[in-house]
Amino acid sequence: MAGRSDLPTIDDSDPALLAMTRSVRDQAVLFVANYSARATGPFSVSTLGKAQLLEGEGLTGDVVSHSGAVDFGGLTGYGYAFVLMDKR
């Protein structure tokens, strides 16, 4: 099944943060990771859909979706999260 990968915009200047989406039809998985030993502060990722946390380690707050973005409370050092984005 063909899909699409994107690197969405992160609303944070921390160069250690990575965000990537893999989309198929009306769903996508958003992956975010902190490649630094130090924790991040809150940040947002520009992407569409209703967020549901699938798996994560080191989340320091809630994952909340709203108009065109997903807000993260932060990630500890080397923290990550996989988030299902339902675009229906």
MMTF fields as JSON, N, C-alpha, C and O atoms, coordinates in Angstrom:
{
  "mmtfVersion": "1.0.0",
  "mmtfProducer": "UNKNOWN",
  "numBonds": 351,
  "numAtoms": 352,
  "numGroups": 88,
  "numChains": 1,
  "numModels": 1,
  "chainsPerModel": [1],
  "groupsPerChain": [88],
  "chainIdList": ["A"],
  "bondAtomList": [4, 2, 8, 6, 12, 10, 16, 14, 20, 18, 24, 22, 28, 26, 32, 30, 36, 34, 40, 38, 44, 42, 48, 46, 52, 50, 56, 54, 60, 58, 64, 62, 68, 66, 72, 70, 76, 74, 80, 78, 84, 82, 88, 86, 92, 90, 96, 94, 100, 98, 104, 102, 108, 106, 112, 110, 116, 114, 120, 118, 124, 122, 128, 126, 132, 130, 136, 134, 140, 138, 144, 142, 148, 146, 152, 150, 156, 154, 160, 158, 164, 162, 168, 166, 172, 170, 176, 174, 180, 178, 184, 182, 188, 186, 192, 190, 196, 194, 200, 198, 204, 202, 208, 206, 212, 210, 216, 214, 220, 218, 224, 222, 228, 226, 232, 230, 236, 234, 240, 238, 244, 242, 248, 246, 252, 250, 256, 254, 260, 258, 264, 262, 268, 266, 272, 270, 276, 274, 280, 278, 284, 282, 288, 286, 292, 290, 296, 294, 300, 298, 304, 302, 308, 306, 312, 310, 316, 314, 320, 318, 324, 322, 328, 326, 332, 330, 336, 334, 340, 338, 344, 342, 348, 346],
  "bondOrderList": [1, 1, 1, 1, 1, 1, 1, 1, 1, 1, 1, 1, 1, 1, 1, 1, 1, 1, 1, 1, 1, 1, 1, 1, 1, 1, 1, 1, 1, 1, 1, 1, 1, 1, 1, 1, 1, 1, 1, 1, 1, 1, 1, 1, 1, 1, 1, 1, 1, 1, 1, 1, 1, 1, 1, 1, 1, 1, 1, 1, 1, 1, 1, 1, 1, 1, 1, 1, 1, 1, 1, 1, 1, 1, 1, 1, 1, 1, 1, 1, 1, 1, 1, 1, 1, 1, 1],
  "groupList": [{"groupName": "MET", "atomNameList": ["N", "CA", "C", "O"], "elementList": ["N", "C", "C", "O"], "formalChargeList": [0, 0, 0, 0], "bondAtomList": [1, 0, 2, 1, 3, 2], "bondOrderList": [1, 1, 2], "singleLetterCode": "M", "chemCompType": "L-PEPTIDE LINKING"}, {"groupName": "ALA", "atomNameList": ["N", "CA", "C", "O"], "elementList": ["N", "C", "C", "O"], "formalChargeList": [0, 0, 0, 0], "bondAtomList": [1, 0, 2, 1, 3, 2], "bondOrderList": [1, 1, 2], "singleLetterCode": "A", "chemCompType": "L-PEPTIDE LINKING"}, {"groupName": "GLY", "atomNameList": ["N", "CA", "C", "O"], "elementList": ["N", "C", "C", "O"], "formalChargeList": [0, 0, 0, 0], "bondAtomList": [1, 0, 2, 1, 3, 2], "bondOrderList": [1, 1, 2], "singleLetterCode": "G", "chemCompType": "PEPTIDE LINKING"}, {"groupName": "ARG", "atomNameList": ["N", "CA", "C", "O"], "elementList": ["N", "C", "C", "O"], "formalChargeList": [0, 0, 0, 0], "bondAtomList": [1, 0, 2, 1, 3, 2], "bondOrderList": [1, 1, 2], "singleLetterCode": "R", "chemCompType": "L-PEPTIDE LINKING"}, {"groupName": "SER", "atomNameList": ["N", "CA", "C", "O"], "elementList": ["N", "C", "C", "O"], "formalChargeList": [0, 0, 0, 0], "bondAtomList": [1, 0, 2, 1, 3, 2], "bondOrderList": [1, 1, 2], "singleLetterCode": "S", "chemCompType": "L-PEPTIDE LINKING"}, {"groupName": "ASP", "atomNameList": ["N", "CA", "C", "O"], "elementList": ["N", "C", "C", "O"], "formalChargeList": [0, 0, 0, 0], "bondAtomList": [1, 0, 2, 1, 3, 2], "bondOrderList": [1, 1, 2], "singleLetterCode": "D", "chemCompType": "L-PEPTIDE LINKING"}, {"groupName": "LEU", "atomNameList": ["N", "CA", "C", "O"], "elementList": ["N", "C", "C", "O"], "formalChargeList": [0, 0, 0, 0], "bondAtomList": [1, 0, 2, 1, 3, 2], "bondOrderList": [1, 1, 2], "singleLetterCode": "L", "chemCompType": "L-PEPTIDE LINKING"}, {"groupName": "PRO", "atomNameList": ["N", "CA", "C", "O"], "elementList": ["N", "C", "C", "O"], "formalChargeList": [0, 0, 0, 0], "bondAtomList": [1, 0, 2, 1, 3, 2], "bondOrderList": [1, 1, 2], "singleLetterCode": "P", "chemCompType": "L-PEPTIDE LINKING"}, {"groupName": "THR", "atomNameList": ["N", "CA", "C", "O"], "elementList": ["N", "C", "C", "O"], "formalChargeList": [0, 0, 0, 0], "bondAtomList": [1, 0, 2, 1, 3, 2], "bondOrderList": [1, 1, 2], "singleLetterCode": "T", "chemCompType": "L-PEPTIDE LINKING"}, {"groupName": "ILE", "atomNameList": ["N", "CA", "C", "O"], "elementList": ["N", "C", "C", "O"], "formalChargeList": [0, 0, 0, 0], "bondAtomList": [1, 0, 2, 1, 3, 2], "bondOrderList": [1, 1, 2], "singleLetterCode": "I", "chemCompType": "L-PEPTIDE LINKING"}, {"groupName": "VAL", "atomNameList": ["N", "CA", "C", "O"], "elementList": ["N", "C", "C", "O"], "formalChargeList": [0, 0, 0, 0], "bondAtomList": [1, 0, 2, 1, 3, 2], "bondOrderList": [1, 1, 2], "singleLetterCode": "V", "chemCompType": "L-PEPTIDE LINKING"}, {"groupName": "GLN", "atomNameList": ["N", "CA", "C", "O"], "elementList": ["N", "C", "C", "O"], "formalChargeList": [0, 0, 0, 0], "bondAtomList": [1, 0, 2, 1, 3, 2], "bondOrderList": [1, 1, 2], "singleLetterCode": "Q", "chemCompType": "L-PEPTIDE LINKING"}, {"groupName": "PHE", "atomNameList": ["N", "CA", "C", "O"], "elementList": ["N", "C", "C", "O"], "formalChargeList": [0, 0, 0, 0], "bondAtomList": [1, 0, 2, 1, 3, 2], "bondOrderList": [1, 1, 2], "singleLetterCode": "F", "chemCompType": "L-PEPTIDE LINKING"}, {"groupName": "ASN", "atomNameList": ["N", "CA", "C", "O"], "elementList": ["N", "C", "C", "O"], "formalChargeList": [0, 0, 0, 0], "bondAtomList": [1, 0, 2, 1, 3, 2], "bondOrderList": [1, 1, 2], "singleLetterCode": "N", "chemCompType": "L-PEPTIDE LINKING"}, {"groupName": "TYR", "atomNameList": ["N", "CA", "C", "O"], "elementList": ["N", "C", "C", "O"], "formalChargeList": [0, 0, 0, 0], "bondAtomList": [1, 0, 2, 1, 3, 2], "bondOrderList": [1, 1, 2], "singleLetterCode": "Y", "chemCompType": "L-PEPTIDE LINKING"}, {"groupName": "LYS", "atomNameList": ["N", "CA", "C", "O"], "elementList": ["N", "C", "C", "O"], "formalChargeList": [0, 0, 0, 0], "bondAtomList": [1, 0, 2, 1, 3, 2], "bondOrderList": [1, 1, 2], "singleLetterCode": "K", "chemCompType": "L-PEPTIDE LINKING"}, {"groupName": "GLU", "atomNameList": ["N", "CA", "C", "O"], "elementList": ["N", "C", "C", "O"], "formalChargeList": [0, 0, 0, 0], "bondAtomList": [1, 0, 2, 1, 3, 2], "bondOrderList": [1, 1, 2], "singleLetterCode": "E", "chemCompType": "L-PEPTIDE LINKING"}, {"groupName": "HIS", "atomNameList": ["N", "CA", "C", "O"], "elementList": ["N", "C", "C", "O"], "formalChargeList": [0, 0, 0, 0], "bondAtomList": [1, 0, 2, 1, 3, 2], "bondOrderList": [1, 1, 2], "singleLetterCode": "H", "chemCompType": "L-PEPTIDE LINKING"}],
  "groupTypeList": [0, 1, 2, 3, 4, 5, 6, 7, 8, 9, 5, 5, 4, 5, 7, 1, 6, 6, 1, 0, 8, 3, 4, 10, 3, 5, 11, 1, 10, 6, 12, 10, 1, 13, 14, 4, 1, 3, 1, 8, 2, 7, 12, 4, 10, 4, 8, 6, 2, 15, 1, 11, 6, 6, 16, 2, 16, 2, 6, 8, 2, 5, 10, 10, 4, 17, 4, 2, 1, 10, 5, 12, 2, 2, 6, 8, 2, 14, 2, 14, 1, 12, 10, 6, 0, 5, 15, 3],
  "groupIdList": [1, 2, 3, 4, 5, 6, 7, 8, 9, 10, 11, 12, 13, 14, 15, 16, 17, 18, 19, 20, 21, 22, 23, 24, 25, 26, 27, 28, 29, 30, 31, 32, 33, 34, 35, 36, 37, 38, 39, 40, 41, 42, 43, 44, 45, 46, 47, 48, 49, 50, 51, 52, 53, 54, 55, 56, 57, 58, 59, 60, 61, 62, 63, 64, 65, 66, 67, 68, 69, 70, 71, 72, 73, 74, 75, 76, 77, 78, 79, 80, 81, 82, 83, 84, 85, 86, 87, 88],
  "secStructList": [7, 7, 7, 3, 3, 3, 7, 7, 7, 5, 1, 1, 7, 7, 6, 6, 3, 3, 3, 3, 3, 3, 3, 3, 6, 6, 3, 3, 3, 3, 3, 3, 3, 3, 7, 1, 1, 1, 7, 7, 7, 7, 3, 3, 3, 3, 7, 7, 1, 3, 3, 3, 3, 3, 3, 3, 3, 3, 3, 7, 1, 7, 3, 3, 3, 3, 6, 6, 3, 3, 3, 3, 7, 7, 3, 3, 3, 3, 3, 3, 3, 3, 3, 3, 3, 3, 7, 7],
  "xCoordList": [0.846, 0.0, 0.896, 1.747, 0.706, 1.51, 1.087, -0.084, 2.038, 1.778, 2.674, 3.359, 2.658, 3.424, 4.131, 3.561, 5.35, 6.103, 6.357, 6.625, 6.27, 6.503, 7.301, 7.32, 7.958, 8.63, 7.885, 8.176, 6.92, 6.129, 6.954, 8.003, 6.461, 7.118, 6.949, 5.863, 8.048, 8.021, 8.115, 9.015, 7.18, 7.171, 8.069, 7.593, 9.371, 10.376, 11.715, 11.896, 12.639, 13.934, 14.951, 16.119, 14.54, 15.465, 15.897, 15.064, 17.173, 17.628, 17.636, 17.814, 17.451, 17.459, 16.1, 15.992, 15.059, 13.729, 13.557, 13.988, 12.917, 12.594, 11.121, 10.601, 10.444, 9.051, 8.93, 9.464, 8.219, 8.009, 6.629, 6.217, 5.913, 4.626, 4.687, 5.388, 3.935, 3.741, 2.245, 1.56, 1.718, 0.276, -0.165, 0.53, -1.327, -2.023, -3.496, -4.091, -4.079, -5.481, -5.801, -5.221, -6.724, -7.175, -6.549, -7.058, -5.45, -4.749, -3.256, -2.723, -2.607, -1.16, -0.608, -1.325, 0.667, 1.375, 2.415, 3.234, 2.357, 3.329, 4.361, 4.004, 5.627, 6.724, 7.472, 7.868, 7.673, 8.502, 9.585, 9.342, 10.77, 11.884, 12.776, 12.929, 13.359, 14.335, 15.68, 15.897, 16.581, 17.885, 18.943, 20.136, 18.519, 19.429, 19.264, 18.214, 20.29, 20.211, 19.413, 18.964, 19.237, 18.477, 17.015, 16.702, 16.147, 14.703, 14.33, 15.024, 13.23, 12.683, 11.626, 11.184, 11.234, 10.049, 8.86, 8.978, 7.723, 6.554, 6.835, 7.584, 6.223, 6.376, 5.134, 4.345, 4.971, 3.85, 4.38, 5.435, 3.629, 3.955, 2.771, 1.631, 3.04, 1.981, 1.554, 2.296, 0.358, -0.216, -1.708, -2.186, -2.44, -3.895, -4.37, -3.728, -5.506, -6.145, -6.292, -5.761, -7.026, -7.24, -6.156, -5.99, -5.423, -4.277, -4.683, -5.509, -4.064, -4.218, -2.833, -2.236, -2.329, -1.007, -1.009, -1.837, -0.085, 0.062, 1.117, 0.901, 2.255, 3.383, 4.304, 4.466, 4.893, 5.832, 6.635, 6.225, 7.781, 8.617, 9.208, 9.795, 9.058, 9.641, 8.754, 9.24, 7.454, 6.539, 6.38, 6.16, 6.491, 6.383, 5.083, 4.947, 4.141, 2.844, 1.903, 2.219, 0.753, -0.267, 0.05, 0.839, -0.59, -0.558, -1.958, -2.928, -2.063, -3.364, -3.397, -2.525, -4.416, -4.555, -5.56, -6.522, -5.319, -6.23, -6.055, -5.344, -6.653, -6.682, -5.297, -4.549, -4.962, -3.733, -2.455, -1.377, -2.526, -1.3, -1.561, -2.699, -0.474, -0.494, 0.473, 1.631, -0.004, 0.828, 1.353, 0.618, 2.633, 3.285, 3.758, 4.273, 3.59, 4.05, 5.56, 6.118, 6.225, 7.682, 8.131, 7.327, 9.426, 10.039, 11.301, 12.056, 11.529, 12.781, 13.899, 13.643, 15.128, 16.246, 16.019, 15.685, 16.197, 16.02, 14.587, 14.365, 13.634, 12.229, 11.665, 12.204, 10.559, 9.924, 8.439, 7.982, 7.692, 6.269, 5.825, 6.273, 4.934, 4.215, 2.761, 2.15, 2.203, 0.852, 0.048, 0.462, -1.104, -2.003, -2.785, -3.372, -2.786, -3.524, -4.683, -4.469, -5.902, -7.101, -7.64, -8.08, -7.606, -7.995, -9.442, -9.872, -10.208, -11.623, -12.45, -13.662],
  "yCoordList": [-1.171, 0.0, 1.239, 1.395, 2.092, 3.308, 4.312, 4.395, 5.049, 6.085, 7.269, 7.343, 8.186, 9.41, 9.724, 9.526, 10.206, 10.631, 12.13, 12.667, 12.794, 14.241, 14.574, 13.815, 15.72, 16.288, 17.562, 18.629, 17.462, 18.638, 19.662, 19.345, 20.874, 21.968, 21.797, 21.478, 22.013, 21.985, 23.415, 24.157, 23.806, 25.164, 25.211, 25.348, 25.096, 25.15, 25.254, 24.675, 25.97, 26.148, 25.095, 25.193, 24.091, 23.068, 22.169, 21.451, 22.193, 21.399, 19.894, 19.114, 19.47, 18.044, 17.385, 16.164, 18.166, 17.6, 17.181, 17.88, 16.021, 15.519, 15.166, 14.601, 15.492, 15.067, 14.526, 15.105, 13.403, 12.788, 12.143, 11.539, 12.269, 11.595, 10.614, 10.82, 9.549, 8.56, 8.421, 7.99, 8.786, 8.84, 7.798, 7.522, 7.229, 6.357, 6.695, 6.559, 7.137, 7.542, 8.596, 9.682, 8.281, 9.28, 9.115, 9.655, 8.374, 8.227, 8.433, 8.239, 8.829, 9.006, 8.66, 8.699, 8.324, 8.168, 9.273, 9.429, 10.029, 11.092, 10.547, 10.036, 10.654, 10.249, 11.501, 12.294, 11.694, 12.796, 12.214, 11.252, 12.793, 12.306, 13.462, 14.448, 13.315, 14.255, 13.544, 12.593, 14.0, 13.372, 13.999, 13.906, 14.631, 15.261, 14.617, 14.05, 14.706, 14.2, 15.148, 14.751, 16.389, 17.345, 17.385, 17.165, 17.665, 17.702, 18.914, 19.932, 18.78, 19.908, 20.59, 20.051, 21.757, 22.397, 22.016, 21.15, 22.644, 22.376, 22.754, 23.692, 22.01, 22.312, 21.854, 21.058, 22.368, 22.02, 21.51, 21.938, 20.589, 20.064, 20.359, 20.035, 20.97, 21.318, 20.077, 19.582, 19.582, 18.444, 18.396, 18.935, 17.752, 17.712, 16.391, 15.354, 16.439, 15.242, 15.242, 16.1, 14.257, 14.058, 13.115, 12.011, 13.552, 12.799, 11.769, 12.027, 10.577, 9.526, 8.918, 8.369, 9.014, 8.482, 6.962, 6.276, 6.446, 5.0, 4.434, 3.406, 5.103, 4.642, 5.828, 6.679, 5.88, 6.953, 6.681, 5.923, 7.311, 7.236, 8.611, 9.204, 9.118, 10.408, 11.603, 12.734, 11.383, 12.522, 13.204, 12.536, 14.527, 15.258, 16.039, 16.895, 15.758, 16.424, 15.735, 14.683, 16.333, 15.759, 15.975, 16.845, 15.154, 15.306, 15.757, 15.025, 16.969, 17.568, 18.064, 18.823, 17.628, 18.12, 19.254, 19.282, 20.183, 21.305, 21.746, 21.086, 22.791, 23.29, 23.326, 24.289, 22.27, 22.262, 21.947, 22.101, 21.508, 21.224, 20.228, 19.996, 19.655, 18.802, 19.408, 19.668, 19.632, 20.201, 19.091, 18.182, 19.183, 18.256, 19.039, 20.149, 18.474, 19.132, 19.143, 19.944, 18.268, 18.182, 16.737, 15.817, 16.547, 15.225, 15.258, 16.229, 14.198, 14.07, 13.793, 13.616, 13.757, 13.415, 12.074, 11.094, 12.029, 10.837, 10.284, 9.117, 11.111, 10.711, 10.671, 11.289, 9.928, 9.803, 9.531, 9.193, 9.681, 9.337, 8.989, 9.587, 8.007, 7.655, 8.046, 7.604, 8.867, 9.393, 9.094, 9.443, 8.447, 8.201, 9.483, 10.077, 9.899, 11.078, 10.636, 10.176, 10.77, 10.381, 11.625, 12.569, 11.625, 12.794, 12.726, 13.559, 11.741, 11.631, 12.664, 12.725],
  "zCoordList": [0.0, 0.0, 0.0, 0.876, -0.958, -1.066, -0.003, 0.368, 0.462, 1.456, 1.194, 0.174, 2.124, 1.973, 3.283, 4.356, 3.209, 4.382, 4.301, 3.226, 5.436, 5.519, 6.763, 7.731, 6.721, 7.888, 8.26, 7.719, 9.185, 9.542, 10.322, 10.882, 10.343, 11.058, 12.559, 13.043, 13.297, 14.758, 15.246, 14.85, 16.111, 16.655, 17.89, 19.017, 17.657, 18.717, 18.014, 16.943, 18.587, 17.924, 18.355, 17.98, 19.132, 19.613, 18.445, 17.891, 18.065, 16.923, 17.191, 16.256, 18.429, 18.754, 18.543, 18.652, 18.243, 18.008, 16.555, 15.637, 16.361, 15.035, 15.012, 15.974, 13.923, 13.712, 12.302, 11.356, 12.166, 10.868, 10.856, 11.846, 9.737, 9.6, 8.445, 7.454, 8.607, 7.537, 7.379, 8.306, 6.196, 5.955, 4.941, 3.962, 5.196, 4.25, 4.371, 5.44, 3.264, 3.189, 4.25, 4.237, 5.171, 6.147, 7.525, 8.507, 7.604, 8.875, 8.663, 7.571, 9.74, 9.712, 11.082, 12.082, 11.118, 12.381, 12.43, 11.525, 13.503, 13.767, 14.742, 15.804, 14.393, 15.264, 15.68, 14.825, 16.97, 17.467, 18.367, 19.096, 18.315, 19.12, 19.535, 18.814, 20.716, 21.241, 21.217, 21.968, 20.358, 20.218, 21.113, 20.825, 22.187, 23.134, 24.511, 24.812, 25.336, 26.71, 27.61, 28.686, 27.178, 28.001, 27.553, 26.383, 28.49, 28.226, 27.375, 27.373, 26.662, 25.908, 26.759, 27.773, 26.344, 26.895, 26.034, 25.167, 26.259, 25.417, 23.96, 23.685, 23.031, 21.61, 20.86, 21.369, 19.64, 18.771, 17.436, 16.965, 16.834, 15.511, 14.6, 14.932, 13.46, 12.507, 11.728, 10.88, 12.02, 11.307, 11.572, 12.569, 10.682, 10.791, 11.382, 11.209, 12.083, 12.598, 14.095, 14.8, 14.562, 15.998, 16.514, 15.997, 17.531, 18.045, 19.09, 19.965, 18.967, 19.965, 20.189, 19.262, 21.409, 21.719, 21.573, 22.172, 20.778, 20.605, 21.537, 22.178, 21.613, 22.412, 22.644, 21.769, 23.801, 24.064, 25.311, 26.19, 25.367, 26.548, 26.789, 25.884, 27.99, 28.325, 28.057, 28.04, 27.844, 27.692, 29.046, 30.057, 29.072, 30.33, 30.443, 31.318, 29.581, 29.615, 28.658, 28.102, 28.473, 27.606, 26.129, 25.76, 25.298, 23.839, 23.446, 23.64, 22.89, 22.598, 21.156, 20.733, 20.399, 19.029, 18.994, 19.762, 18.093, 17.865, 16.427, 15.668, 16.047, 14.673, 14.019, 14.19, 13.271, 12.49, 13.223, 12.65, 14.478, 15.221, 16.35, 16.759, 16.829, 18.011, 19.007, 18.681, 20.223, 21.286, 22.186, 22.574, 22.508, 23.432, 24.642, 24.501, 25.829, 27.047, 27.166, 27.916, 26.44, 26.438, 26.397, 26.55, 26.188, 26.179, 27.036, 26.998, 27.808, 28.538, 27.533, 26.342, 28.017, 27.15, 26.485, 27.15, 25.19, 24.361, 24.379, 24.054, 24.754, 24.761, 23.35, 22.432, 23.191, 21.877, 22.049, 23.141, 20.968, 20.97, 19.561, 18.583, 19.477, 18.254, 18.483, 19.456, 17.605, 17.758, 16.507, 15.402, 16.676, 15.56, 15.273, 16.177, 14.017, 13.593, 12.711, 11.589, 13.207, 12.466, 11.764, 12.419, 10.428, 9.646, 9.183, 8.385, 9.674, 9.285, 9.982, 9.778]
}
